Amino acid sequence: MIKCIAVDDEPLALEIMEDYIRKVPFLTLAGKFENAATALRFIQDEPVDLVFLDIKMPDITGIQFLKSLKYPPMVVFTTAYGEYALDGFNLDVVDYLLKPVPFERFLKAAAKASETWSATQQKNVSAGNNAIPMDAAWVNDYIFIKTEYKIIKINLEDILFIEALKDYTKIYTQNLPVLTLRSLKSFETRLPADKFIRVHRSYLVSLNKINCVEKNTVMIANQSIPISDGYRDRFYDVINRNS
């Protein structure tokens, strides 16, 4: 799945992008934003793979937004103005969509992004960039976690949820909680996406362990876990697919 966001100051254009993204099985929408500043704050905390980005926006334009990123994700420009095509080429964007964007044209851009993403993943594998750190080794249906002065084994089926604290991460299991220095992001990246999902900046939960969902809260083993705005859409997408 390619994790993406949409950024556009026009609410209707955002709704169209959201609808298009949800129709493409290999795309997952992590958030939508009406200004670049809010989107920038989001991806600083939550890196994404792809941004569908309007160009002409108040305060910060799409081009300024892209240039401000030290490690930019893939970008597809969505704009009503054709004169920025050269900027898009120079900034190495995946594609350049002119509004109004037909779904067929959007699908072609999504396919190009998928090809680029797959090629990058394969390159990383070949280069060995996906090596697993020694303090958290993922093997089959369990993980090894380095905590304090020992390495312990945790079965994935025993994990209830994982919480990011100030200086460490806490893994809540059916037995005792475990503390580790690994980041929550590393767990989100490596744990199976069909079993675990991020619901908040500070929480990653096991889908199998959810007892119920009420308003903006997930209940797991009598623990109340908040669902934040940035993760709500994707969370309910997954829940609805499995209902």
N, C-alpha and C positions, 0 to 999 in steps of 0.2 A: 504494500500500500504506500502511495506517495502522499505524504502529509502536506497539506497546502492551506493557504489563507487567501482571502480576497480583500482588496483595498480599493475603495471607490467612494467619492464624496456624494454620489447619487444613489439614494436608497433603492430606487427601482433597478438600477444597473447591478447593485449588490444582490438583490433578490434573484435576478436572472442568473448571475454567476453561481449563486448558491444552488439553484435548481439544476443548472448544467453539471456542476461538480457532483451532486448527489446521483446523477444518472450514469456516471462513469464508475465502473466497479473498482478500478485500481486507484481512485482518488478518495481521500478522506479529508473533510473540511475541519480544520482545527479552530477556525475563527474567521469572522468578517468584521471589517473596520471601515468607518467613514472618514478617517483621516490617517495620514502616514505616521504622525507622532505616536498615536495609540498602537498602531501596528508595530512600530519600531520597539516600543517598550515590551510588547508581547514576545517578539521573536528574540529579544535579548535574553529572556527567561526561558523561552521555549523554541528552540531552533526548528525550522520547517524545511521541507524539501523544495517547495514550489510556491511562488507568489503570483497571483493574477492581479496585476497592478495598473491602476489608472494613472495617467500622466498629469493631466491638468487638474490639480487640487489646490485649495488655498493653503497658505502657510508653507507647507513642504510639498513640492511636486514629486511625482513618481521618480523622475530622473534624479533629483536631489536625494531622495530616500535610498535609491539603489546605490548611488555613489558613496553614501555614508556608511555602508556596510563593509566591514573589513573582510568577512567571509560570506559573500552573498549567496543565497540559494538560487536555484533556477528561477527565472522570471519570464512571464508572458505579459507583455504590455497589452492593455485594453483601453482604447482611446477613440474619440471621435475625430481626431486630427491626424492626417497622413504625413504631415511635415516632420514628424519626429522619428520616421523610420530609420534615418541614418544614425540618430542617437542610439536607437535600439541595436542596430548592427554593431556600432562601436562599443557598446556595453555588453555585447555577446549575449543578448537575451535569446530565449528559446524560440519565441515567435512574437508576432506583432498583429494584434486583432483590431480591426476597425469596427466601431459600433455603427449600427446595431449588428451584433454578432450572431449569425445563424448557428444553430447547434452543430451542424455538420462541420463548420469551420472550427468551432471550439474543440470538437472531437479530434480533428486533425492536429491541433496544437497540443492537446493532451497526449496524443500518441507520440509526438515528437519529444515531449518532456519525458515520457516513459522510456523511450529509446535512450535518451541522454542519461537518465537516472540509472538504467540497467547497465549501460556502458561504464559509468562511474563506479557502481558497485562491483562490477567484475574486475575493474582495474585495481580497486582497493583490496579485493581478495587476492589477486595475483601478487600484489606488492606486500601482502602480509599485514596490511593496516588494520585488519579486523581481529588481530590476535587478542585473546581474552586475558585481562590482567590476572596476576597470580593470586590476588586476594579475593577474586570472585570468579570461579571457574564453572561454566555451564556445561553439564553433561547429561544428555537425555532428559529425564523427568526430575532431576534434582540439581542442586547447586552446592558448591563448597564456598563457604564464607570465612574469611580471616577476621577474627574478632579477638581483641586483646592479645593473648599469647598462644592461641590455638586456632586450628582450622576445623570448622564443624560442617557437617552435611545437613542440608535442609531439603526435604521433599517438597516439590512445587505444590503438591496437593495439600500440604499442611499450612501454606501461607494464606493468611486471612487478608492482610493489607500491609502496605509499607509506608512509613511516614518519614518525611524529611524534617530533621530538627536542625538546630543552629550549626553544630559542628560535625554531625554524624547522621546516619540513617538508621531507623528502627524497624526491624522486620517483626511483625506480629504473627505468631504461628498458633496452632492449636495447643502447643505446649507452652514454652517460655519465649518471651520476646528476645530478639538478638540485636545487638548494636554493632554497626560497622561504619567504617569511614567512606565506603563507596557512596557515590552520589545517587540520588533518586533517578536522575536521567539515565545512568548506566543500567539500572534495573529495567527501566521502561524500554530501553533500546534492545536489551538482550532477552528479556522474558517473552514467552510466546504471546503475540498480540491477540490471539483468539481466547486467551485465558486471563490476561491482565489488561487493565485499562487505567489511564490517568484520569482522575476526576477533579483534581485540584493541583495547584502549584506544589502542595505539600503531601499529596496522597496518590498512591497507586494501589488499586484494589483488585482482588481476585473476583472475576465474574461469577465463578461457581459458588463463592461464599456469600454472595449478596442475599440477604433475607427479604428485603423489600426496599422500594424507592418511594420516598414521600416528599413531594415538592422538590426542594433543592438539597435533599439529604439521602445518603445511602446508609442503610443499616446492616452491619455485619457483626454478628456475635455480641449484640447489645451495645455496640459502639456506633455512635452517630458521626458520619463522615460527610463534610460539605461538598457539594458539587459547584464549582465556580463557573462564572460566565464563559470564560475562555475554553472550557472543556465540555460545556453542557450539550452543545449540538452534536458533537461526535459521540458522546456517551449515549444519548437517546437514539442516535442512528444505530448503534450497536445493539442496544436493548430492543429496539423495534424489529431489527432483523432476526432476532432470536425469539420473538414473541409469537 
